[in-house]
Every structure is written in structure tokens, then in C-alpha cells.
Amino acid sequence: LLSYLSVLCRYFRWWYKKTRIEKKPAFIDLLCAVPLQQIYGCPLGGIGGGTITRGWRGEFCRWQLNPGIYHYETVIADQFTVCLRCKGQTVYQQVLSVERPSTLQGWNWGYCGHYAFYHALYPRAWTVYELPGQNVVLTCRQISPVIPHDYKDSSLPVGVFVWEVENGRDEDVDISIMFSLQNGTGTKEDRSGGHWNEPFTFEKEGERVAGVLLHHCVSVNPFTFAISAREKAGTAVTHLTAFNPAGSGREVWQDLLQDGRLDSPAGKSSPTEKGEVTAAAVCASCRVPARGHRTLELALAWDMPCVHFGSKEKLHLRRYTRFFGSRGDAAPALSHHALTHYEEWEEKIEAWQKPILENSQLPSWYKSALFNELYFMTDGGTIWVELPPDCCAEDLQGPAGAGLSHLLPVLREYGRFAYLEGQEYRMYNTYDVHFYASFALVMLWPKLQISLQYDIAVTVVNEDVQPRQYLMCGQTAQVKLKNVVPHDIGDPGDEPWQRVNAYVMHDTADWKDLNLKFVLQVYRDYYLTHDSLYLRDMWPVCQAVMESELKFDTDNDGLIENGGFADQTYDAWVVHGASAYCGGLWLAAVCTMCKMAELLGDAEIQQKYTDILHKGKEAFERMLWNGKYYNYDSSGSETSSSIMSDQCAGQWFLGACGLDQGEFEVFPKSHVVSALKTIFEKNVMSFAGGTMGAVNGMRPDGVPDTSSVQSDEVWIGVVYALAATMIQEGLVEEGFRTAEGCYRTVWEQLGMAFQTPEAYREKKVYRSLAYMRPLSIWSMQLALERRAGQASAPLQPPQVSIHP
């Protein structure tokens, strides 16, 4: 108890200094968790340019424009409004929102939710509005350019709203859709003064768009919004440059009500005074024939090309500036590109998703989970930046990174990519968790995975000797050791890439899983991409981290030992001696070292790790196998015989790499299947009636392991990985049943759509909303494709030589 209180005191002192004195957010704020709001829908925007989340009721309610920083305000002025006219008279005008706010009371609010339906399949969403008593149906289709293997349009900070209008009347109707937007994100900066709006038109190759630019002029990371519509035959676009969103809004309402159009004043608005807010609106109108159908196309774009992180030390250019410039004037061109290319985007999205959606053997919940969990690829505080044009290899490599010959070409071509561990856990590229999530990246945007790995490799071979006190132990150690994989590449509130290991809970230099997860990902990436240049570059780094890892084999039996403290991704669940989790990862990494050495013709290293693997396999089975499953650890403690749901993590990765059979079989198949069946029986079916996925730890008598705060949690990303392992081993029904429990709990029972947490407990206590690890569901898809013979890589990768 005294030790626990000491840790709490250290954390509180650190928290107080960070948040109250330095006025910076904590990388993990244990005192001010983000409250659950069951309102979120499909986020808008591509990868790395910021995101804006639109709720399932139509509200704009979560903002992540500054990298890694979230605002959770619903901005009431950000709305779509419909105006319906027949025979020259307005017969219906309604804000398409169920809200009844205290501002803009001159508008007609309170749309009845009974007449609307929302459906999301990321990166698209559909909202259907049946206009009461009008015999008119509106369908708003929301599209973001998130396209696998696309490294241009997928970076764009845009979203498109395609409004399909179905007129069930026997007479023509005139329809107008007004899109209103406040200049800002609902924070106090909206009232800081100096913001202004202006109308714009942009024409290229015979296509014309028109709208309003909203310039948000703050001192750090200024940006411009653009709301716009596509002009085409039969469609008129009008606008209102500025109105007061804090007032009644009656002048806006009457303007639209009069003729279904806005006045379209010319010229810029005056800059706001301090304390004022401003907003704008754009309106698209067309005539829909009796029993006919028409389409109106509107867009939202935002241009924040140059960003500073919290330290304000370096200026970073976002990826999309390569194609649209960095002067801050790209919003019109972005709007035009979005409105003239969204159909092409949808074709590519449908070509990607259709084979899965039309596969009748896959359950509907899985199809929803597979695509909708991808929201975190963009909404995970994601940043994708260009290298400076004058950057040279020495700038990137540091004193020890000269061997990474393709580092500079890769980062020059594909930029630098980072995403947060979670929206509440503010660390970029947290590596022990990325190990799980990386399947989504390597399968859909493999070049970004390669780029991320190069950044980690550079950090591995260098060190940071600055001293730091760690909160859990109170001891001081240097921030980063050489030849050790970092925990993360930094906090968005500081300077990521430059200062790594924002995680100050523990000294991760002695963590047992980080080095192993690097080696396993290197081979997995090569196996799926066939990038032999990458493999050659990473090979010396793999050797270095494995050599560093060998010191944890204290008895020279070929198997590493855990140190009796929090030394792996389960950082509150202590492990002593040999363990199923880290021991299994170790053997899997040793196996991939043997395979990589064979591919690269390095006979000496191959023999070295073949000998280690032979010894280690024997020790692993002797010390941990109990006849049904692998014990949690070999300590002989009261909980060492616990059944860990993640005990087959090493086998999971080997199966994904095609190294789970024949000469490369590390874990006996019969043991793996027995362990998975035991996990299914105990951790899944004996927990919450089999309806909530797999609990992390279960005692052999069917009672959850409560020895730590993490052992009786369900980790959604771990469950998806477990399900993938079951599928790999032929337990397909069990795998789907296991994963379904998580989907039903998160997306249906707890209402956590588009904010999947790291963990929950049986009594519906959750932790860390919107988390990286559930992206591991893509390993289920890889397992299914491999079983169906559709995996993109052959079972035996081509041979490569270590010499040019």
C-alpha cells in the first residue's frame, strides 16, 4: 500500500507540474479522463491532414486539426438545412438536426429522429432523411479519400457530401441544401478576433465549384475552411459570406426561406473583433422532376499546411502540400479536386470493399468491424509530413545510422507517418501496441509501414543520454539506450521524432517485447511486400536488437526471462521468469532471424540462431507447457498457472508470415490448438457467458485473474489478434465467436462507435477511449485470405542476396 501511495504521489506531482505550471496536457491523464459520449460517427478527412468527426445525428462534434490534439465540442452552427419549394412557394424548411439549441433560435430545429437513419462503412457514411409529409427522401452520402495503396489523394484534408434527392410527388419540386459552418472549432480561439471569410470560385478543365473560405487566423497553426458546392447544368450555387452564429440567425433563415437561395454578397467580410464569432453558408439548389431524382454535391475542405507540435521548435509540412502547395491558399483547389474526383474515389473504395462485403461466408458484424475500425488510421491524431527539401541523410540518421542506405529515399518519397497510441494516450507510434495495429498499415498502405520502421530503426541505433525520473519506480535513467527499440517516438505536445519515449511511467530499456516486435515486423513486412532493399537495410538493426535482447537469457537455455516487474505491453501485470507471452515472442523472433539469415546468405548468424532456437524450444515446452496450455510464467506463484488469452502471440505472427509449418514449426501444432481451445473454453465462454470476447487472464477454475488491473480486462485489439490465430489454426468458428463478443460489446452494448477503447471489464468499466490496438482486426482478414489461398505473398518468399 505504501508503495502504491508513493507512486500516486509521484504521478500527482508530475501531473500538477505538467498541467498546471507548464500548462501542457499530460501524455496520459489519469485524473481527467475523456468522458464517454455516445454520439460519434464516421470521421471526415484523409490520412495525416487532420480530421473532423460528424456524429450519427449529423452534428460536427470532434475536431483534430492540430496534430494529436482533440476538441470535443459540438458546434451548433455547423449544419445542413433543407428548403423545399413547389410552384414558387416554400412549403418546407428544416435544419436536419434533432438539436434544440439556445442560439440560432430563428431557425427551425428539432427534426424528428424517427424519420432519419444512419449507416457507416468507413470511409463512407449514409444518412437518410424522410421529410415528414413531403413525399421527398434525402440521402446524404459522406465520402473521405481513404484508399488503399494510394499515397496522394489519401492524404487530402477533405470530405464530400453527396445529396441524393428522390421526389415521390406528382409535381416538380425545387430543392436547396444549405451548408453552414462556423469559423473555428468551437473553442475559445473562435472568439480571439481577426478571423474573416470570403467567397470564392474555382474553375479547372471545364468544372467549376463555388463557396466560401473561412480564414481562421491564430498565431500557431492557422488554417482555412472551405465550404463549397459543384456548379453544373441545372444546379445553382449561392452563398452568405458571414453571419453571427451566436445570434438568432433570423436573417439567414429568411434569406433562404424567401426563394431557396442566399444573397451571395461580393467581397470579404470584416475581421472579427475580440469576443465575436462568425460563420458562413453555401447553398446548392436544383429542380427535381415529378417522380424524379437529382444530386447535389457539397464539400468541406481545410487547409492547415504547416504545423508546429507543442514545442514549436520545427515547422512541418503536411503530406498533401506536395500536391497542393504550402502557402495556405489551397482550400479552393482542394475543394475542386474533391468534388471532381469523389466518384473515382468511390469506385476504388467499392473495388476494395466489395469482395469482402459480398462474401456470404463472412458475418455482417465482421464486415462492419473490419472497415469501421479503420477510422483510427486517420482519427488517431494521425500526422503525415514531408521531409524538408534540404534534408540530407546525416540529418536523419544521427551518429550511428549510416548503414540505412534507403532511409532517405523512402522518407523522401513517402514522408513520415505517425499515429497516437490512443486519443487519451498521447504518444506517437507506441511500438508495443503498433505491433498489433500494424497489420492494417502493412496490408493497406505498406509504404507507410516501411517508413515508420525506418524511423524506428534510426532511433534504435542511436541513444539519448538525457536523465529522466520514471514515475512508477522513482529511479533515474537515460531516456534512450543504443540498440534498444523505443517505446514511442514522442508526444505531440513536445517534438516527436526529435525527442522519443514520452512514456515516463517505466524505463522501457529493459522491456522484453519491444526489440522482438521490431524483428517480427521486419520479416512480416518483407514477406508481404517482397521489399528486399528494406530487408537488407533492416538486417543489421535486427542483429543489434537481438544481441541486446540476449542478455535477458540469464541461464543460457535459449529462452529469455522476465524480470519480475512491468517489462512488456502488459505494463501493470508483472511477469517472473520464463513466460508464455515474451517467451513465445522471443522464439518467434529467433525463428524469423533464422529465416532472414537464410534469405540473405548469412550462414554464421543462421547457425547461431538455429542453435538458440533448438535450446529455447525445449526450455519453453519444459518450463511452461502443462498439458493443456502454456502457463502465464514459470515462477510457481499463485497466478503463474493463469490462462493468458495472448499466450500464442508468437504463433500468431509466425502464421501471418508463413513460418508456422514444416521445418519452421516452432510451437507444436497440437499444443497450439489445445491452448487455443482452452482459451476459448475458459477466457471466452466462461467469461460473461461468452458474449464479451476473451478476458486477458483466467484462472484454471474459470474465475478471472484479478492479480492486476490488466489481467481481468478485455483488450479488444488482443482479442482480434487471438481470433486471427484461431482462424490460422483452423478454429474458424471459435475465432469469429471470440471477436464477435468485442464488436457487440463496443459498438452495440456500450455505444462506443468510432471510439473503440483499449480495454473494458465485465461490469462495463472501460479504459482509454479511441485506441490503436483494435486495428489488429486486419490480421483476421489476412488469416482468412491465407486460408482461402488469396494472400498476396507466396508461402516461400523469393531468395535475396545480402550482396548487391
N, C-alpha and C positions, 0 to 999 in steps of 0.2 A: 504494500500500500504506500509506504514511504517513497519507494522508487517511482511508483506511478504518479504520486503527487509532485515529485521533483521534476518529472518530465512535463507535466502540465504547467508547472511554474515557468520552466524554461520556454515552453511554447508561448505562454501568455506574454512573457517579457518580450520575446521576439516579435509576436503579433502586434503588441502595442507600439513598439518602436517602428515597425514597418508601416502600419496602417494609420497611426495617429501622429507620429512625429515626422516620418518621411513622406506621409500622405500617398503611399503606394499600396496597391492591392497585394494581399498575401498569395503566394503560389498555391497554397491550399488553405482555405479559410475555414477552420473547424468551428469558429464561433458564429459565423454569419453565412450559413448555407443558403443557396438559392432556393426559394420556396417553389413547390410544385404548382404549376398552372396547367390545367388540362385543356389547353387552347390551341396548341401549335399544329401547323400543317406543313406542307411542302415548302422548303426554303427556296428563294429565288437567287439566281446568280450561278456563274461557273466556278471553276476551281481557283482559289487564291486571290480573288479580287474583292472579297467581302461578300456578305450575304444579308438578305432581308427576308425574314420569315413571315409568311402570310398564314394566319390561322384558319382553321377549318370553317369558321364563321365569316371569313372574308376580311378580318382585320389585319393590319400590318403591325406586328407585335413583338418581334425580336430582331435586334439590329446588331450586326457585327461588321462594321465598316473599318474601324481602326483594328489592325490585326490582333486577334486574340482577346479583344475587349468587347463585352456584351452589354447592351442596354435592353431591358425587358419592358419597355413602355409600349402600350397600345396608343398610337397617335390617331385621335378620333377623326381628324380632318382627312385622313388617307382613306378614301372610299371610292366605290363605283356607284353611280346613280343612274337609273334608267328613266327616260322620258318617252312616253308613248302618245302618238298623235294620230287622230283619224279625222279626215275631212277638214283639215286646217285647225282642229281644236285639240288641246292637250287633254287626254282622257285619263292618264295615269302617270304619276311621277313619284318615285320612291328611292330612298337610299337603300341599297341592297345590304342592309346590316340589321341585326336584331338589337343593336345598341339603342339606348335612350339617354344620350349624354346631357350634361348641363350646359355645354356650349353648342353653337350652331343650331339653336332651337328653332330657327326659321326653316329648317329642313324637315322633311317628312321621314322620321325614323321609325324603328320598331317593326321591321319586316318580319312576318310570321315564319319562324324556322320550320314549321310544318311543311312549307311549300319549297324547301330547298334540300339539296342532297350534295354531299361532298365525298369525293373519292380521290385517293392519291396513289400514284405509282411512280416513284421518283425516277427521273427528274420532272415528271409532269403531274398535274392535278386537274380535276374537273369539278366545277360547281354548277349544279343545275338549279335554275330558279323557274318555278311555275308562277307566273304573275297572276295572283288571285282575281278571278272574274274576267280576265282579259283574253283567255284562249291564246296566249303567247308564251312560249317557253324560251328561256335564255340558257345557253350553256357556255360558261367561261372556261376555256382550256388554258391552263398556265404551263408555260414551257421554259425551261432553262437549258442552256447548251452544255450539258454534261454527257459527253460522247466518248465511249471507249476508244483508245488509241488515237485520239485527236488531241493535238498539243497546241492548237491555235484557238479555235472557237470555244473549246472547253475552258479557256482562261478568261472569257469575257464577262464583265460585270453587268449582266442584262437579264431581263425576264420579259417574256411576251405573253399578252393576254388576248387570246382569240375568242371573240364573242360570236357564237353561232345563234342566229335568231330564227325561230320557227314560228311562222304566223298561221295559226289554225283558223283564222277568221275567213269569212267570205268577202272581205274587202281589204284593200291595201292599208298598210299602216306605215307611219314614219317612226323610226326608232332612233333614239340617241342614247349613247353611253357616255357619261361624263366621268372622267378620272381626275379626282382632286388629290393634292399632295401638299403637305406642309414642308416648308424649307427647314429641314433638320430631322432629328430622330426622337424628338420628344424630351430631350434633356435640357438642362439649364442653358446650354450653349445656343439653343434656338432663340433665346432672348438676349444674347450677348451684343447684338447690334451689328450693322454693317452687311447684312445679308440682302440679296436682291435677286430679282427674276427678270427674264426677258424672253420674248417669243423667238422662235427660230423656224426656218425651213431648211431642208437639206435634200438636194436632188442629185442623183447619180444614175447613169445608164437608163434614163427614162423613168426611174422610180423616184417618187417624192414622198417625204414624210414631213410632218409639221407638229409643233408642240411648244413647250415652254421649258426653258432652262432655269433651274433654281440654284443659284450660286451660294454655297454655304462657306462663308469667309472667316474661318477661325485661324489662329496662329499656327497650330500644329495639325497637319494632315487635312487641309481644306479639300472640299470636294464639290462637285456639281451633280445634281439630279437632272434627269431629262424625262419628262412625261410627253408622250408623242402618240400619233396615230398615222396610219398609212393612207395617203390620198390615192384614190383610184376612181375609175369611172363609176359614178353613182354614189360616191362617198364624199361627204363634206367634212372638213376638219376645222373647228373653231376653238378659240381659247379665251381664257381670262388670265391676264398676266399676274395679277396679285389681288388677294383679298385677306381679310383678317380672320384667321381660324379660331380666334378667341372670342369673336363676336357672335351675333345671331346668324350671320350668313344669309340674311334675307335677300340681299341684293343679288347674290349668286343664284339663289333658288328662283327668284322671279325672272331673272335673265333667261334661264333655261326654260322655265315654265311658259314664257311668252311665245316662243317659236321653236323650241327644241334645239336652239343653238346659243352660243355665247357671243359676246360682242366683239371679240378679237381686237382689242385696242393695240395700237402700234407703240413701239418704244419700250424702253426699260422702265422698271419700277424704281422708286426711290429706295436707297438703302434703309434698312430698318433702324430705328432708334433703339437704344438700350432698353430692354424690357418689352419690346414689341416682338410679335411673331408675324410671319407672312406665309401665305400659301398660294397655289396656282391651280388651274384646272384646264384640261383639254377635253374636247367633246368630238366624238365621231358620230356622224348621222347618215342614215340611208333610208330608202323606201323599200319595204318588203311587200311583194305582191301577195294577193289573197292565196292562201294555202301554199305560200312560197317560203323560201329560205334565203337568207343573206348572211354575210360575215363581215364583222368589224374587227380591225386589228389594232391593238394598242400596245405600248411598250413602256417599260421603266428601265432606265439605264443610270448608272452612277459612275462618275469618273474621279477616282482618288488615285492618281497615277504614282505619286511619290509619297512614300510613307516613312515615318520615323517610328521606331519602337520606343518604349518608355524612357530609355536613357537619352534619347535624342542625339546620339553620337553620330550615327551614319544615316545617310539618305538611301533608301532602297526604291528601285523602280519595279513596279509590278510586271508580271509576265506579259500582260496584254499591251503594254506600252511598246513592245517590239513591233506590233502591227498597227497601233493607233496613236503612237506618239506619247510624249510625257509632259506636254505643255499645259495640260489641264483643260484643253478645248476639244476633247474627243467625244463628248457626250452626243452631239448631233450625228457624227459618223457611226458611233456605236448603236444609236437608235435605228439608223437607216439599215445598218448591217443586220441587226436583229430582225427587223420587220421584213426584210427581203430574203433572209436565209433560214427562217424558222422552219419552213416546210422541208428544206433539206435536212435540218437537224432532226425533225420528226421521222423522216424516212430512215435515217441511220439509227435512231433510238428504237424504232419498231423492228428493224432488221436484227438488232441486238437482242431485244426482249422477246420477240415473237416465238422463237423456238422453245423457249422456256415456258412462256405463257400458254402455248398450245400443246404442251406435253401433258397428256391426260393422266400420266402416272404420277405427276407431282401434285401434292395437295395445294389448295388455294392459299392457305396461310403461309406456306413456304414461299410461294411466288411473291406475295406481298412483302414478307420479311426480307427476302433476298435483295429486292430493289430498294425498298424504303429505308433499310438500314444504311444504304449508301449516302443518305443525307449528310452523314458526318464527314464525308470526303470534302465537302465544300463548307459545311457549317461547323466544322471543328476548329474554329479560329484559324482556318487554313490560310497560309501565305505562300505565294509562288512568285519569286522575284528573279530578275535578270542579274547576271554578273555585270559589274561596271565595265565599260568598253576597254578601259586601260588596265584591267585586272590581268596580272600575269601569274604563272604557276607558283612562283615563290610567295605571292600574297596569300594564296590558298593553302599551300602545303605546310607552312611552318618549317621549323628547322629539320624535321625528321621525315617529311612526307614526299621526298623527291622520287621515290620509287613508283608513285601512282601516275604512270605516264599518260593515262587517258582521263585523268581527273579534269583538267582544264577543258578539253574538247567536249566532254559530257556536260559539264556545268555551263559552258558557253552555249551549247545547243539547246539544252533543256531547262536551264536555270536551276534555282534552289527551291526545294519544296519542304514545307513543314506544316504539321498539324498538331493540335494540342492533345494531351492525354485525355482531357475532358474539359467541358466548358467551365467546370468548377476546379479542375486540377490543371493549373496554368503552367504546364511545361511542354515545350515543343519536342516532338519525336521521342517521347518517352519509350526507351528501346525495349524494355522487358514486355511492354504492352503492345508496341508496334509489331513484335514477333507474331502476335495473333492477328492483328488487323492487316498486316502486310499482304495477306492473300488478295484482298480487294485491289490493292495498288498494283501488285505484280501481274495480276490477271487482266486488269483493265487499262492501266497506264504504266506499263513496265518501265518506261524510261524514267519516270518519276521515282520508282523504287530504286533503280540503279543510281540516280542522282543522290537520293537520300543515303544510300550505302556508301557512296564516295565521301559524303560529308562526315559520316560516322568513322570511316577509315582514317581520314585526316586527323580526326580527334584522337583516335586510338594511338597513333604513332607519336603523338605529341603529349605534353603534360602541362599542367598548371600548378605551380608550386605555391600559390597563394594559400595561406592558412584559413581554415574555416572551422567554426564550432558547430557540431551536429547536435540537434535538439534532443534526440532520444537517448543519447549516451552522455552528452555533455563534454565529449572529448574533442580535441582539435586535431585536424589532419589537413593535408593539402587537398585542393579542390579536385584535381585530376592526376592520376598516375599514368605513366607511359605504358603502352601495350595493354591497356585495360579499356574495355568499351564503356563509354559514358552512360549514365542513367538517362540523360536527356541533353538536348543542345541549347537549352536556355529558356528563360522566362520572357514573354512578350513585354513585360514591364521593365525589362533591362535591355540587353543587346544579344539576342540569340546568335548562335554560331561563334560569336566572339567570346562570350563567357558561358560555359556549359555547366551542367549539373546544378540546375536551380533547386533541385530536391535537397533540402537540408535536414531531413528527418534522420537519415542514416548516412554513414560513409559507405558509398556503394563500391569502393575499390575492392572490397572483399566479397561482393555478391558473387554467387556461384553460377548464375544463369546468364548474365549479360554477354560474356565472351562466347558462350556456347551458342547463343541465339544469333550472334553475328555469323559464325561459321555455318550454321544450318541455313540461314537465309542466303548466304553467298552461293551455296550449292543449289538450293531450291531455285534461286533466280536464274542461275546458269541453265539448269535443267529445263526451265520453262521458256527461256529466251534464246538459248544457244549462243549467248554473247561470250565468245572465247576471249576477247580482249579484256572484258570485265573480270573473267576468271583468272587470267594471268596477273592482272593488277592486284587482285584481292588475295592471291595465294600467299605472298609473304606476310600480309597482315593476318591471315588466318593462322599461319605458323606462329606468329608472335603472340597472339592472344591465347592460343592453345598451350604454348610454352609457359605463359603466365598462369594459366589455369592448372597446370600440372602440380604446382605447389600445394594444391588442395588435396592431392592424393598423398596423405601423410604416412600411410603404411605401405605404399608401393604395391598395392594389389590391383592396380589398373582401374580403380574406381575412386572418384573424389568423395570427400566427406563434407557435410555441412558443419558449420561452426558453433551451433547452439545459440545463435542469435538471428535476428531478422536479416537474412542474407540472400533473398531472391524475391520474385514478384509478389509472393505472399508475405508481405513485409511486416505482418503482425502475427504470423503463425510460425513459431520457432521450430527449427529442424536440428536434430543432433545426429551426427554420424552419417552413414550412407542413407540415401533417401530415394524413394521411387521417382520423385519429380526431377530433382537435379541429377541424380544418378542416371536416369533414363535419358535426359538431355545430353549428358556427358557421353554416354555410349553412342548415341545417335550422331553427335558431332565427331567423335572418333571415327565412326564408320564413314561419314562424308569426307573426312580427311584422307582416309584410305582411297576412296573413290577419286577424289580430286588429284591426289598424288599419282594414281594410275593414269588418269587422263593426261596429266602434264608430264609424264615420264620421269617423275622424281622417285626413283626406286628406294633411296635411303629413307626418305620420310614415309613412304608407303610401308616399308618393313617395320619402322619404328611404331607406327600407329596400329599396324596389324597385330604386333605383339601386345600392345596395350589393350587392344580390343579383346583379344583372346583371354587375357587375365581378367579384364574388367567384367566380361560377360559371366564368367564363372563366379566372381565375387558377388555380382548383382543378384544372380539367382540364389546363391547360397545364403546371402545375408537378408534378402527381402522377400523372396517367394515363400508363401505359406501354404501352398497347395490350392488356393483359390484366387488369390490376388497378390499384388505387391504391397507389403506393409508401408505405411507412411514413412517411417525411418527405422533404423536399426538400433535405436537407443535402448529399447527394452522398457521405456517409460509406460505410464498408464495409457497413453494415447498413441504409442508407436504402431499399434496394430490397426489404427483407423484406416478406413477405406477412402482414399482420396480420389475424387472424380477426375482429376488431371494427371493421374499416375502414368498414363500412356502417352504423354505429350511427345516424348521422343519418337515413339512408334508413329504417331500422327504425322510428324514431319517426314520421317523416312518413307511412309506410304505416299505422301504427296510428291516425293522425289523419285519414286520407283525403286527404292532401295529396301524393300520390305520382303524380299523373297530370294530364293536361291543362295548364292554364296554370300550375299549381303544381309541375310536374315540375322538380325541382332537379338531380337526377343522371340523365343519360341512361339510359333503361331498358336499352339494350344493354350499357352499361358496368357497370351494377349486376349484371346477370345473368352477365356474363363474370367479374366479380370474385368472385361467389359460387361459380361453377363452379370457378374457380381455387382458392379456399379449400377447397372440398370435395375437389378432387383432391390438393392439397398438404397443407393443415393437418389434414385429416381422414383421408383414405385413405392418405396416405404417412406417417402417424404411428401407431405401434403397430398397424399392419395394419388401420387403420380401426375399431379396437374401443374407443377411449378418448375419443372426441369430438375437438374441434379444439384443437390447441396454439395458444397466443397468437401466436407468431411463427414463421414458417417461411422459410428461405432459398429462392430460386428453384430451387436444385438439389435440393430435397427433404430438406434437413437442418435440424433445428430451430435457430432463432436462439438462441444461448447468450450473447448480449452482455449479458444482465442476468438477475437471479434470477427475473424475472417473464416474460420473453419465451419461455422454454421450459416454462412451466407451462400447464396447462389450467384455466381458470376456469369452473366449472360454470354459474354464472349468465350469463356471456358466451356460453357455448355454447347455452344455451336461447334467448337473445336472437337469436343467429345463426340458429338453427333457425327461429325465428319469421320472420326476414327472408326466409329461403329459401322458407317457405310463402307469404308475401305475394307473392313474385315468381314463384310457380308451380312452384318446385322442391320439391314436397311430399315426394317420396320421399327426396331428399337431406336435407331438413330433419329428417325422422324418423330417418334413419340417423345423422345427426350427433348428435342429442340422445340417442339410444339408447345410444351409447357411454358417455356420462356416467352415465346411470342404471345400466347394467350394472356399471360400474366401482365406483361409490359404494355402491350398495345390495346388490350381489351379490358382486363380487370382493373389495372392501375391507371389507365388513361394517359400513358406516357408516350404517346405518339410523337415521333421526331425529337425525343429527348431520352432515348434508352439509357438507363443508368449503368454504372459498373456492377452494382450488386443490389439484392434485396433479400429479406428474410421471410420466413414463413408467415409471420404476423404482419406482413406488408410494410415493414420498415425498409426504406431504400437508402442508397448512398451514391453520391456523385452522379448527378443528372448529366445526360448527354456525354457519352463516353466512347472512347476509341475502340475498345476491345471487341464489341459486337460485330465489327466489320469482318471478323473471322468467319461469319456465315458463308463467305465466299469460298472457304475451304470445303464446305459441304458441296458446293457446286462443282469444285474441282474433283472431289471424290466421286460424285455422280458421273461426271464426264469420263473419268478414268475407267469407271466400271462399265460404262457404255462403249468404251473404245474410242471416245471422241476427244481425248486430251490432246492438246496441241503439240506436246513433245512426245517423242518416241520413248519407249522404256529404256533403251540404251542410247544415251546421247553420243554424238559423234566424237571421235578422238581428236584432241588438240595437242599440239606440242608446246612445251614451255619456251622453246627457242623459236625465233622468227623464221 
